[in-house]
Amino acid sequence: MTTATVYMTDTCPYCKMMIRYLKERNVKVRTINVARDQRAAQRLMSITGQMGVPQTEINGQWIIGFDPQSVERALRR
């Protein structure tokens, strides 16, 4: 089973959409709340150069925002 890591916040509707989308595709989802974990937020910024959420890592590929097409491409890898 593929695992995805979703960097998110509690107030982000697109984060909830991403998590739901992944679960519907039987992807195991690990969430990291960057509003609560400042180290994770800094680490994420250094990796992707982006501050917005959701940011999702699947099979070594980063997806910025809620982007189902990119999710499908990453799942095929």
mmCIF file of the N, C-alpha and C atoms, coordinates in Angstrom:
data_MODEL
# 
_entry.id   MODEL 
# 
loop_
_atom_site.group_PDB 
_atom_site.id 
_atom_site.type_symbol 
_atom_site.label_atom_id 
_atom_site.label_alt_id 
_atom_site.label_comp_id 
_atom_site.label_asym_id 
_atom_site.label_entity_id 
_atom_site.label_seq_id 
_atom_site.pdbx_PDB_ins_code 
_atom_site.Cartn_x 
_atom_site.Cartn_y 
_atom_site.Cartn_z 
_atom_site.occupancy 
_atom_site.B_iso_or_equiv 
_atom_site.pdbx_formal_charge 
_atom_site.auth_seq_id 
_atom_site.auth_comp_id 
_atom_site.auth_asym_id 
_atom_site.auth_atom_id 
_atom_site.pdbx_PDB_model_num 
ATOM 1   N N  . MET A 1 1  ? 0.841   -1.189 0.000   1.00 0.00 ? 1  MET A N  1 
ATOM 2   C CA . MET A 1 1  ? 0.000   0.000  0.000   1.00 0.00 ? 1  MET A CA 1 
ATOM 3   C C  . MET A 1 1  ? 0.881   1.246  0.000   1.00 0.00 ? 1  MET A C  1 
ATOM 4   N N  . THR A 1 2  ? 0.551   2.171  -0.837  1.00 0.00 ? 2  THR A N  1 
ATOM 5   C CA . THR A 1 2  ? 1.263   3.441  -0.927  1.00 0.00 ? 2  THR A CA 1 
ATOM 6   C C  . THR A 1 2  ? 0.928   4.299  0.285   1.00 0.00 ? 2  THR A C  1 
ATOM 7   N N  . THR A 1 3  ? 1.922   5.034  0.760   1.00 0.00 ? 3  THR A N  1 
ATOM 8   C CA . THR A 1 3  ? 1.728   5.982  1.852   1.00 0.00 ? 3  THR A CA 1 
ATOM 9   C C  . THR A 1 3  ? 2.001   7.385  1.340   1.00 0.00 ? 3  THR A C  1 
ATOM 10  N N  . ALA A 1 4  ? 1.150   8.323  1.713   1.00 0.00 ? 4  ALA A N  1 
ATOM 11  C CA . ALA A 1 4  ? 1.332   9.732  1.377   1.00 0.00 ? 4  ALA A CA 1 
ATOM 12  C C  . ALA A 1 4  ? 1.476   10.520 2.667   1.00 0.00 ? 4  ALA A C  1 
ATOM 13  N N  . THR A 1 5  ? 2.339   11.527 2.631   1.00 0.00 ? 5  THR A N  1 
ATOM 14  C CA . THR A 1 5  ? 2.470   12.439 3.762   1.00 0.00 ? 5  THR A CA 1 
ATOM 15  C C  . THR A 1 5  ? 1.877   13.768 3.340   1.00 0.00 ? 5  THR A C  1 
ATOM 16  N N  . VAL A 1 6  ? 0.858   14.214 4.089   1.00 0.00 ? 6  VAL A N  1 
ATOM 17  C CA . VAL A 1 6  ? 0.179   15.469 3.785   1.00 0.00 ? 6  VAL A CA 1 
ATOM 18  C C  . VAL A 1 6  ? 0.527   16.478 4.875   1.00 0.00 ? 6  VAL A C  1 
ATOM 19  N N  . TYR A 1 7  ? 1.173   17.555 4.461   1.00 0.00 ? 7  TYR A N  1 
ATOM 20  C CA . TYR A 1 7  ? 1.448   18.672 5.362   1.00 0.00 ? 7  TYR A CA 1 
ATOM 21  C C  . TYR A 1 7  ? 0.228   19.573 5.284   1.00 0.00 ? 7  TYR A C  1 
ATOM 22  N N  . MET A 1 8  ? -0.388  19.850 6.442   1.00 0.00 ? 8  MET A N  1 
ATOM 23  C CA . MET A 1 8  ? -1.701  20.478 6.465   1.00 0.00 ? 8  MET A CA 1 
ATOM 24  C C  . MET A 1 8  ? -1.883  21.360 7.680   1.00 0.00 ? 8  MET A C  1 
ATOM 25  N N  . THR A 1 9  ? -3.038  22.045 7.718   1.00 0.00 ? 9  THR A N  1 
ATOM 26  C CA . THR A 1 9  ? -3.496  22.760 8.912   1.00 0.00 ? 9  THR A CA 1 
ATOM 27  C C  . THR A 1 9  ? -4.952  22.373 9.143   1.00 0.00 ? 9  THR A C  1 
ATOM 28  N N  . ASP A 1 10 ? -5.426  22.588 10.347  1.00 0.00 ? 10 ASP A N  1 
ATOM 29  C CA . ASP A 1 10 ? -6.803  22.227 10.692  1.00 0.00 ? 10 ASP A CA 1 
ATOM 30  C C  . ASP A 1 10 ? -7.841  23.059 9.939   1.00 0.00 ? 10 ASP A C  1 
ATOM 31  N N  . THR A 1 11 ? -7.484  24.276 9.545   1.00 0.00 ? 11 THR A N  1 
ATOM 32  C CA . THR A 1 11 ? -8.463  25.184 8.944   1.00 0.00 ? 11 THR A CA 1 
ATOM 33  C C  . THR A 1 11 ? -8.452  25.168 7.418   1.00 0.00 ? 11 THR A C  1 
ATOM 34  N N  . CYS A 1 12 ? -7.663  24.315 6.815   1.00 0.00 ? 12 CYS A N  1 
ATOM 35  C CA . CYS A 1 12 ? -7.494  24.294 5.359   1.00 0.00 ? 12 CYS A CA 1 
ATOM 36  C C  . CYS A 1 12 ? -8.489  23.338 4.693   1.00 0.00 ? 12 CYS A C  1 
ATOM 37  N N  . PRO A 1 13 ? -9.466  23.863 3.942   1.00 0.00 ? 13 PRO A N  1 
ATOM 38  C CA . PRO A 1 13 ? -10.433 22.975 3.286   1.00 0.00 ? 13 PRO A CA 1 
ATOM 39  C C  . PRO A 1 13 ? -9.790  22.103 2.205   1.00 0.00 ? 13 PRO A C  1 
ATOM 40  N N  . TYR A 1 14 ? -8.772  22.613 1.534   1.00 0.00 ? 14 TYR A N  1 
ATOM 41  C CA . TYR A 1 14 ? -8.101  21.821 0.493   1.00 0.00 ? 14 TYR A CA 1 
ATOM 42  C C  . TYR A 1 14 ? -7.304  20.674 1.091   1.00 0.00 ? 14 TYR A C  1 
ATOM 43  N N  . CYS A 1 15 ? -6.824  20.870 2.311   1.00 0.00 ? 15 CYS A N  1 
ATOM 44  C CA . CYS A 1 15 ? -6.130  19.783 3.010   1.00 0.00 ? 15 CYS A CA 1 
ATOM 45  C C  . CYS A 1 15 ? -7.099  18.638 3.272   1.00 0.00 ? 15 CYS A C  1 
ATOM 46  N N  . LYS A 1 16 ? -8.285  18.969 3.735   1.00 0.00 ? 16 LYS A N  1 
ATOM 47  C CA . LYS A 1 16 ? -9.303  17.946 3.990   1.00 0.00 ? 16 LYS A CA 1 
ATOM 48  C C  . LYS A 1 16 ? -9.692  17.233 2.698   1.00 0.00 ? 16 LYS A C  1 
ATOM 49  N N  . MET A 1 17 ? -9.790  17.994 1.607   1.00 0.00 ? 17 MET A N  1 
ATOM 50  C CA . MET A 1 17 ? -10.112 17.398 0.313   1.00 0.00 ? 17 MET A CA 1 
ATOM 51  C C  . MET A 1 17 ? -9.011  16.429 -0.118  1.00 0.00 ? 17 MET A C  1 
ATOM 52  N N  . MET A 1 18 ? -7.756  16.823 0.069   1.00 0.00 ? 18 MET A N  1 
ATOM 53  C CA . MET A 1 18 ? -6.628  15.966 -0.317  1.00 0.00 ? 18 MET A CA 1 
ATOM 54  C C  . MET A 1 18 ? -6.641  14.677 0.493   1.00 0.00 ? 18 MET A C  1 
ATOM 55  N N  . ILE A 1 19 ? -6.814  14.781 1.791   1.00 0.00 ? 19 ILE A N  1 
ATOM 56  C CA . ILE A 1 19 ? -6.823  13.602 2.656   1.00 0.00 ? 19 ILE A CA 1 
ATOM 57  C C  . ILE A 1 19 ? -7.957  12.662 2.260   1.00 0.00 ? 19 ILE A C  1 
ATOM 58  N N  . ARG A 1 20 ? -9.124  13.210 2.041   1.00 0.00 ? 20 ARG A N  1 
ATOM 59  C CA . ARG A 1 20 ? -10.279 12.393 1.627   1.00 0.00 ? 20 ARG A CA 1 
ATOM 60  C C  . ARG A 1 20 ? -10.018 11.729 0.272   1.00 0.00 ? 20 ARG A C  1 
ATOM 61  N N  . TYR A 1 21 ? -9.474  12.476 -0.669  1.00 0.00 ? 21 TYR A N  1 
ATOM 62  C CA . TYR A 1 21 ? -9.178  11.953 -2.007  1.00 0.00 ? 21 TYR A CA 1 
ATOM 63  C C  . TYR A 1 21 ? -8.210  10.775 -1.920  1.00 0.00 ? 21 TYR A C  1 
ATOM 64  N N  . LEU A 1 22 ? -7.160  10.919 -1.130  1.00 0.00 ? 22 LEU A N  1 
ATOM 65  C CA . LEU A 1 22 ? -6.169  9.848  -0.982  1.00 0.00 ? 22 LEU A CA 1 
ATOM 66  C C  . LEU A 1 22 ? -6.783  8.611  -0.330  1.00 0.00 ? 22 LEU A C  1 
ATOM 67  N N  . LYS A 1 23 ? -7.553  8.814  0.715   1.00 0.00 ? 23 LYS A N  1 
ATOM 68  C CA . LYS A 1 23 ? -8.178  7.679  1.409   1.00 0.00 ? 23 LYS A CA 1 
ATOM 69  C C  . LYS A 1 23 ? -9.146  6.936  0.490   1.00 0.00 ? 23 LYS A C  1 
ATOM 70  N N  . GLU A 1 24 ? -9.854  7.672  -0.361  1.00 0.00 ? 24 GLU A N  1 
ATOM 71  C CA . GLU A 1 24 ? -10.768 7.033  -1.314  1.00 0.00 ? 24 GLU A CA 1 
ATOM 72  C C  . GLU A 1 24 ? -10.017 6.143  -2.302  1.00 0.00 ? 24 GLU A C  1 
ATOM 73  N N  . ARG A 1 25 ? -8.732  6.417  -2.494  1.00 0.00 ? 25 ARG A N  1 
ATOM 74  C CA . ARG A 1 25 ? -7.896  5.621  -3.390  1.00 0.00 ? 25 ARG A CA 1 
ATOM 75  C C  . ARG A 1 25 ? -7.057  4.594  -2.634  1.00 0.00 ? 25 ARG A C  1 
ATOM 76  N N  . ASN A 1 26 ? -7.451  4.335  -1.400  1.00 0.00 ? 26 ASN A N  1 
ATOM 77  C CA . ASN A 1 26 ? -6.783  3.340  -0.549  1.00 0.00 ? 26 ASN A CA 1 
ATOM 78  C C  . ASN A 1 26 ? -5.306  3.642  -0.325  1.00 0.00 ? 26 ASN A C  1 
ATOM 79  N N  . VAL A 1 27 ? -4.993  4.923  -0.203  1.00 0.00 ? 27 VAL A N  1 
ATOM 80  C CA . VAL A 1 27 ? -3.639  5.359  0.117   1.00 0.00 ? 27 VAL A CA 1 
ATOM 81  C C  . VAL A 1 27 ? -3.578  5.602  1.613   1.00 0.00 ? 27 VAL A C  1 
ATOM 82  N N  . LYS A 1 28 ? -2.569  5.061  2.260   1.00 0.00 ? 28 LYS A N  1 
ATOM 83  C CA . LYS A 1 28 ? -2.362  5.328  3.679   1.00 0.00 ? 28 LYS A CA 1 
ATOM 84  C C  . LYS A 1 28 ? -1.883  6.764  3.816   1.00 0.00 ? 28 LYS A C  1 
ATOM 85  N N  . VAL A 1 29 ? -2.525  7.523  4.697   1.00 0.00 ? 29 VAL A N  1 
ATOM 86  C CA . VAL A 1 29 ? -2.233  8.950  4.833   1.00 0.00 ? 29 VAL A CA 1 
ATOM 87  C C  . VAL A 1 29 ? -1.595  9.241  6.182   1.00 0.00 ? 29 VAL A C  1 
ATOM 88  N N  . ARG A 1 30 ? -0.461  9.897  6.130   1.00 0.00 ? 30 ARG A N  1 
ATOM 89  C CA . ARG A 1 30 ? 0.211   10.414 7.331   1.00 0.00 ? 30 ARG A CA 1 
ATOM 90  C C  . ARG A 1 30 ? 0.081   11.928 7.257   1.00 0.00 ? 30 ARG A C  1 
ATOM 91  N N  . THR A 1 31 ? -0.412  12.554 8.317   1.00 0.00 ? 31 THR A N  1 
ATOM 92  C CA . THR A 1 31 ? -0.567  14.005 8.306   1.00 0.00 ? 31 THR A CA 1 
ATOM 93  C C  . THR A 1 31 ? 0.427   14.655 9.254   1.00 0.00 ? 31 THR A C  1 
ATOM 94  N N  . ILE A 1 32 ? 0.895   15.821 8.847   1.00 0.00 ? 32 ILE A N  1 
ATOM 95  C CA . ILE A 1 32 ? 1.759   16.649 9.689   1.00 0.00 ? 32 ILE A CA 1 
ATOM 96  C C  . ILE A 1 32 ? 1.145   18.042 9.696   1.00 0.00 ? 32 ILE A C  1 
ATOM 97  N N  . ASN A 1 33 ? 0.739   18.486 10.875  1.00 0.00 ? 33 ASN A N  1 
ATOM 98  C CA . ASN A 1 33 ? 0.093   19.781 11.025  1.00 0.00 ? 33 ASN A CA 1 
ATOM 99  C C  . ASN A 1 33 ? 1.170   20.847 11.213  1.00 0.00 ? 33 ASN A C  1 
ATOM 100 N N  . VAL A 1 34 ? 1.406   21.645 10.178  1.00 0.00 ? 34 VAL A N  1 
ATOM 101 C CA . VAL A 1 34 ? 2.474   22.638 10.232  1.00 0.00 ? 34 VAL A CA 1 
ATOM 102 C C  . VAL A 1 34 ? 2.127   23.834 11.112  1.00 0.00 ? 34 VAL A C  1 
ATOM 103 N N  . ALA A 1 35 ? 0.852   23.997 11.450  1.00 0.00 ? 35 ALA A N  1 
ATOM 104 C CA . ALA A 1 35 ? 0.473   25.069 12.372  1.00 0.00 ? 35 ALA A CA 1 
ATOM 105 C C  . ALA A 1 35 ? 0.897   24.717 13.797  1.00 0.00 ? 35 ALA A C  1 
ATOM 106 N N  . ARG A 1 36 ? 0.959   23.436 14.090  1.00 0.00 ? 36 ARG A N  1 
ATOM 107 C CA . ARG A 1 36 ? 1.346   22.976 15.431  1.00 0.00 ? 36 ARG A CA 1 
ATOM 108 C C  . ARG A 1 36 ? 2.817   22.601 15.529  1.00 0.00 ? 36 ARG A C  1 
ATOM 109 N N  . ASP A 1 37 ? 3.446   22.311 14.400  1.00 0.00 ? 37 ASP A N  1 
ATOM 110 C CA . ASP A 1 37 ? 4.830   21.828 14.383  1.00 0.00 ? 37 ASP A CA 1 
ATOM 111 C C  . ASP A 1 37 ? 5.686   22.778 13.540  1.00 0.00 ? 37 ASP A C  1 
ATOM 112 N N  . GLN A 1 38 ? 6.263   23.775 14.199  1.00 0.00 ? 38 GLN A N  1 
ATOM 113 C CA . GLN A 1 38 ? 7.034   24.786 13.487  1.00 0.00 ? 38 GLN A CA 1 
ATOM 114 C C  . GLN A 1 38 ? 8.295   24.208 12.837  1.00 0.00 ? 38 GLN A C  1 
ATOM 115 N N  . ARG A 1 39 ? 8.885   23.200 13.444  1.00 0.00 ? 39 ARG A N  1 
ATOM 116 C CA . ARG A 1 39 ? 10.059  22.555 12.822  1.00 0.00 ? 39 ARG A CA 1 
ATOM 117 C C  . ARG A 1 39 ? 9.678   21.919 11.497  1.00 0.00 ? 39 ARG A C  1 
ATOM 118 N N  . ALA A 1 40 ? 8.535   21.254 11.481  1.00 0.00 ? 40 ALA A N  1 
ATOM 119 C CA . ALA A 1 40 ? 8.058   20.637 10.240  1.00 0.00 ? 40 ALA A CA 1 
ATOM 120 C C  . ALA A 1 40 ? 7.773   21.704 9.200   1.00 0.00 ? 40 ALA A C  1 
ATOM 121 N N  . ALA A 1 41 ? 7.214   22.826 9.606   1.00 0.00 ? 41 ALA A N  1 
ATOM 122 C CA . ALA A 1 41 ? 6.931   23.923 8.677   1.00 0.00 ? 41 ALA A CA 1 
ATOM 123 C C  . ALA A 1 41 ? 8.229   24.452 8.077   1.00 0.00 ? 41 ALA A C  1 
ATOM 124 N N  . GLN A 1 42 ? 9.247   24.615 8.897   1.00 0.00 ? 42 GLN A N  1 
ATOM 125 C CA . GLN A 1 42 ? 10.541  25.091 8.401   1.00 0.00 ? 42 GLN A CA 1 
ATOM 126 C C  . GLN A 1 42 ? 11.191  24.071 7.477   1.00 0.00 ? 42 GLN A C  1 
ATOM 127 N N  . ARG A 1 43 ? 11.098  22.793 7.842   1.00 0.00 ? 43 ARG A N  1 
ATOM 128 C CA . ARG A 1 43 ? 11.655  21.722 7.017   1.00 0.00 ? 43 ARG A CA 1 
ATOM 129 C C  . ARG A 1 43 ? 10.963  21.691 5.655   1.00 0.00 ? 43 ARG A C  1 
ATOM 130 N N  . LEU A 1 44 ? 9.648   21.822 5.676   1.00 0.00 ? 44 LEU A N  1 
ATOM 131 C CA . LEU A 1 44 ? 8.875   21.825 4.445   1.00 0.00 ? 44 LEU A CA 1 
ATOM 132 C C  . LEU A 1 44 ? 9.284   22.997 3.558   1.00 0.00 ? 44 LEU A C  1 
ATOM 133 N N  . MET A 1 45 ? 9.431   24.158 4.127   1.00 0.00 ? 45 MET A N  1 
ATOM 134 C CA . MET A 1 45 ? 9.834   25.343 3.376   1.00 0.00 ? 45 MET A CA 1 
ATOM 135 C C  . MET A 1 45 ? 11.210  25.147 2.742   1.00 0.00 ? 45 MET A C  1 
ATOM 136 N N  . SER A 1 46 ? 12.117  24.496 3.470   1.00 0.00 ? 46 SER A N  1 
ATOM 137 C CA . SER A 1 46 ? 13.456  24.282 2.920   1.00 0.00 ? 46 SER A CA 1 
ATOM 138 C C  . SER A 1 46 ? 13.445  23.246 1.796   1.00 0.00 ? 46 SER A C  1 
ATOM 139 N N  . ILE A 1 47 ? 12.510  22.304 1.831   1.00 0.00 ? 47 ILE A N  1 
ATOM 140 C CA . ILE A 1 47 ? 12.430  21.267 0.795   1.00 0.00 ? 47 ILE A CA 1 
ATOM 141 C C  . ILE A 1 47 ? 11.748  21.793 -0.464  1.00 0.00 ? 47 ILE A C  1 
ATOM 142 N N  . THR A 1 48 ? 10.584  22.418 -0.306  1.00 0.00 ? 48 THR A N  1 
ATOM 143 C CA . THR A 1 48 ? 9.771   22.794 -1.468  1.00 0.00 ? 48 THR A CA 1 
ATOM 144 C C  . THR A 1 48 ? 9.843   24.277 -1.815  1.00 0.00 ? 48 THR A C  1 
ATOM 145 N N  . GLY A 1 49 ? 10.265  25.105 -0.861  1.00 0.00 ? 49 GLY A N  1 
ATOM 146 C CA . GLY A 1 49 ? 10.276  26.543 -1.093  1.00 0.00 ? 49 GLY A CA 1 
ATOM 147 C C  . GLY A 1 49 ? 8.890   27.161 -1.041  1.00 0.00 ? 49 GLY A C  1 
ATOM 148 N N  . GLN A 1 50 ? 7.896   26.384 -0.613  1.00 0.00 ? 50 GLN A N  1 
ATOM 149 C CA . GLN A 1 50 ? 6.509   26.837 -0.564  1.00 0.00 ? 50 GLN A CA 1 
ATOM 150 C C  . GLN A 1 50 ? 6.018   26.876 0.876   1.00 0.00 ? 50 GLN A C  1 
ATOM 151 N N  . MET A 1 51 ? 5.135   27.832 1.168   1.00 0.00 ? 51 MET A N  1 
ATOM 152 C CA . MET A 1 51 ? 4.578   27.930 2.510   1.00 0.00 ? 51 MET A CA 1 
ATOM 153 C C  . MET A 1 51 ? 3.141   27.440 2.593   1.00 0.00 ? 51 MET A C  1 
ATOM 154 N N  . GLY A 1 52 ? 2.418   27.421 1.476   1.00 0.00 ? 52 GLY A N  1 
ATOM 155 C CA . GLY A 1 52 ? 1.005   27.055 1.494   1.00 0.00 ? 52 GLY A CA 1 
ATOM 156 C C  . GLY A 1 52 ? 0.787   25.573 1.730   1.00 0.00 ? 52 GLY A C  1 
ATOM 157 N N  . VAL A 1 53 ? -0.423  25.234 2.095   1.00 0.00 ? 53 VAL A N  1 
ATOM 158 C CA . VAL A 1 53 ? -0.825  23.843 2.288   1.00 0.00 ? 53 VAL A CA 1 
ATOM 159 C C  . VAL A 1 53 ? -2.092  23.587 1.484   1.00 0.00 ? 53 VAL A C  1 
ATOM 160 N N  . PRO A 1 54 ? -2.386  22.369 1.128   1.00 0.00 ? 54 PRO A N  1 
ATOM 161 C CA . PRO A 1 54 ? -1.619  21.170 1.451   1.00 0.00 ? 54 PRO A CA 1 
ATOM 162 C C  . PRO A 1 54 ? -0.401  21.015 0.546   1.00 0.00 ? 54 PRO A C  1 
ATOM 163 N N  . GLN A 1 55 ? 0.588   20.350 1.097   1.00 0.00 ? 55 GLN A N  1 
ATOM 164 C CA . GLN A 1 55 ? 1.729   19.880 0.332   1.00 0.00 ? 55 GLN A CA 1 
ATOM 165 C C  . GLN A 1 55 ? 1.836   18.396 0.644   1.00 0.00 ? 55 GLN A C  1 
ATOM 166 N N  . THR A 1 56 ? 1.910   17.604 -0.392  1.00 0.00 ? 56 THR A N  1 
ATOM 167 C CA . THR A 1 56 ? 1.824   16.158 -0.232  1.00 0.00 ? 56 THR A CA 1 
ATOM 168 C C  . THR A 1 56 ? 2.998   15.487 -0.908  1.00 0.00 ? 56 THR A C  1 
ATOM 169 N N  . GLU A 1 57 ? 3.612   14.532 -0.210  1.00 0.00 ? 57 GLU A N  1 
ATOM 170 C CA . GLU A 1 57 ? 4.712   13.754 -0.773  1.00 0.00 ? 57 GLU A CA 1 
ATOM 171 C C  . GLU A 1 57 ? 4.217   12.333 -1.003  1.00 0.00 ? 57 GLU A C  1 
ATOM 172 N N  . ILE A 1 58 ? 4.299   11.895 -2.260  1.00 0.00 ? 58 ILE A N  1 
ATOM 173 C CA . ILE A 1 58 ? 3.915   10.532 -2.642  1.00 0.00 ? 58 ILE A CA 1 
ATOM 174 C C  . ILE A 1 58 ? 5.033   9.963  -3.510  1.00 0.00 ? 58 ILE A C  1 
ATOM 175 N N  . ASN A 1 59 ? 5.589   8.853  -3.093  1.00 0.00 ? 59 ASN A N  1 
ATOM 176 C CA . ASN A 1 59 ? 6.630   8.182  -3.881  1.00 0.00 ? 59 ASN A CA 1 
ATOM 177 C C  . ASN A 1 59 ? 7.750   9.132  -4.299  1.00 0.00 ? 59 ASN A C  1 
ATOM 178 N N  . GLY A 1 60 ? 8.144   10.030 -3.379  1.00 0.00 ? 60 GLY A N  1 
ATOM 179 C CA . GLY A 1 60 ? 9.241   10.952 -3.647  1.00 0.00 ? 60 GLY A CA 1 
ATOM 180 C C  . GLY A 1 60 ? 8.853   12.163 -4.480  1.00 0.00 ? 60 GLY A C  1 
ATOM 181 N N  . GLN A 1 61 ? 7.606   12.265 -4.869  1.00 0.00 ? 61 GLN A N  1 
ATOM 182 C CA . GLN A 1 61 ? 7.130   13.393 -5.673  1.00 0.00 ? 61 GLN A CA 1 
ATOM 183 C C  . GLN A 1 61 ? 6.315   14.335 -4.795  1.00 0.00 ? 61 GLN A C  1 
ATOM 184 N N  . TRP A 1 62 ? 6.561   15.634 -4.931  1.00 0.00 ? 62 TRP A N  1 
ATOM 185 C CA . TRP A 1 62 ? 5.839   16.642 -4.162  1.00 0.00 ? 62 TRP A CA 1 
ATOM 186 C C  . TRP A 1 62 ? 4.691   17.212 -4.976  1.00 0.00 ? 62 TRP A C  1 
ATOM 187 N N  . ILE A 1 63 ? 3.547   17.337 -4.335  1.00 0.00 ? 63 ILE A N  1 
ATOM 188 C CA . ILE A 1 63 ? 2.349   17.908 -4.952  1.00 0.00 ? 63 ILE A CA 1 
ATOM 189 C C  . ILE A 1 63 ? 1.944   19.105 -4.104  1.00 0.00 ? 63 ILE A C  1 
ATOM 190 N N  . ILE A 1 64 ? 1.873   20.257 -4.750  1.00 0.00 ? 64 ILE A N  1 
ATOM 191 C CA . ILE A 1 64 ? 1.514   21.489 -4.058  1.00 0.00 ? 64 ILE A CA 1 
ATOM 192 C C  . ILE A 1 64 ? 0.037   21.763 -4.319  1.00 0.00 ? 64 ILE A C  1 
ATOM 193 N N  . GLY A 1 65 ? -0.728  21.946 -3.245  1.00 0.00 ? 65 GLY A N  1 
ATOM 194 C CA . GLY A 1 65 ? -2.151  22.210 -3.371  1.00 0.00 ? 65 GLY A CA 1 
ATOM 195 C C  . GLY A 1 65 ? -2.941  20.925 -3.596  1.00 0.00 ? 65 GLY A C  1 
ATOM 196 N N  . PHE A 1 66 ? -4.232  21.074 -3.842  1.00 0.00 ? 66 PHE A N  1 
ATOM 197 C CA . PHE A 1 66 ? -5.095  19.929 -4.140  1.00 0.00 ? 66 PHE A CA 1 
ATOM 198 C C  . PHE A 1 66 ? -5.090  19.752 -5.649  1.00 0.00 ? 66 PHE A C  1 
ATOM 199 N N  . ASP A 1 67 ? -4.371  18.749 -6.125  1.00 0.00 ? 67 ASP A N  1 
ATOM 200 C CA . ASP A 1 67 ? -4.160  18.530 -7.553  1.00 0.00 ? 67 ASP A CA 1 
ATOM 201 C C  . ASP A 1 67 ? -4.339  17.042 -7.861  1.00 0.00 ? 67 ASP A C  1 
ATOM 202 N N  . PRO A 1 68 ? -5.576  16.603 -8.096  1.00 0.00 ? 68 PRO A N  1 
ATOM 203 C CA . PRO A 1 68 ? -5.841  15.179 -8.329  1.00 0.00 ? 68 PRO A CA 1 
ATOM 204 C C  . PRO A 1 68 ? -5.042  14.567 -9.481  1.00 0.00 ? 68 PRO A C  1 
ATOM 205 N N  . GLN A 1 69 ? -4.812  15.325 -10.555 1.00 0.00 ? 69 GLN A N  1 
ATOM 206 C CA . GLN A 1 69 ? -4.050  14.784 -11.680 1.00 0.00 ? 69 GLN A CA 1 
ATOM 207 C C  . GLN A 1 69 ? -2.620  14.449 -11.272 1.00 0.00 ? 69 GLN A C  1 
ATOM 208 N N  . SER A 1 70 ? -2.003  15.328 -10.502 1.00 0.00 ? 70 SER A N  1 
ATOM 209 C CA . SER A 1 70 ? -0.636  15.059 -10.025 1.00 0.00 ? 70 SER A CA 1 
ATOM 210 C C  . SER A 1 70 ? -0.623  13.884 -9.056  1.00 0.00 ? 70 SER A C  1 
ATOM 211 N N  . VAL A 1 71 ? -1.659  13.748 -8.248  1.00 0.00 ? 71 VAL A N  1 
ATOM 212 C CA . VAL A 1 71 ? -1.759  12.602 -7.340  1.00 0.00 ? 71 VAL A CA 1 
ATOM 213 C C  . VAL A 1 71 ? -1.790  11.318 -8.152  1.00 0.00 ? 71 VAL A C  1 
ATOM 214 N N  . GLU A 1 72 ? -2.613  11.277 -9.179  1.00 0.00 ? 72 GLU A N  1 
ATOM 215 C CA . GLU A 1 72 ? -2.718  10.063 -10.000 1.00 0.00 ? 72 GLU A CA 1 
ATOM 216 C C  . GLU A 1 72 ? -1.386  9.726  -10.663 1.00 0.00 ? 72 GLU A C  1 
ATOM 217 N N  . ARG A 1 73 ? -0.673  10.735 -11.146 1.00 0.00 ? 73 ARG A N  1 
ATOM 218 C CA . ARG A 1 73 ? 0.646   10.489 -11.752 1.00 0.00 ? 73 ARG A CA 1 
ATOM 219 C C  . ARG A 1 73 ? 1.609   9.939  -10.712 1.00 0.00 ? 73 ARG A C  1 
ATOM 220 N N  . ALA A 1 74 ? 1.607   10.509 -9.520  1.00 0.00 ? 74 ALA A N  1 
ATOM 221 C CA . ALA A 1 74 ? 2.516   10.051 -8.463  1.00 0.00 ? 74 ALA A CA 1 
ATOM 222 C C  . ALA A 1 74 ? 2.183   8.625  -8.023  1.00 0.00 ? 74 ALA A C  1 
ATOM 223 N N  . LEU A 1 75 ? 0.917   8.282  -8.000  1.00 0.00 ? 75 LEU A N  1 
ATOM 224 C CA . LEU A 1 75 ? 0.518   6.928  -7.591  1.00 0.00 ? 75 LEU A CA 1 
ATOM 225 C C  . LEU A 1 75 ? 0.924   5.882  -8.626  1.00 0.00 ? 75 LEU A C  1 
ATOM 226 N N  . ARG A 1 76 ? 1.050   6.276  -9.885  1.00 0.00 ? 76 ARG A N  1 
ATOM 227 C CA . ARG A 1 76 ? 1.461   5.337  -10.927 1.00 0.00 ? 76 ARG A CA 1 
ATOM 228 C C  . ARG A 1 76 ? 2.950   5.058  -10.917 1.00 0.00 ? 76 ARG A C  1 
ATOM 229 N N  . ARG A 1 77 ? 3.732   5.864  -10.220 1.00 0.00 ? 77 ARG A N  1 
ATOM 230 C CA . ARG A 1 77 ? 5.188   5.687  -10.180 1.00 0.00 ? 77 ARG A CA 1 
ATOM 231 C C  . ARG A 1 77 ? 5.559   4.468  -9.387  1.00 0.00 ? 77 ARG A C  1 
# 
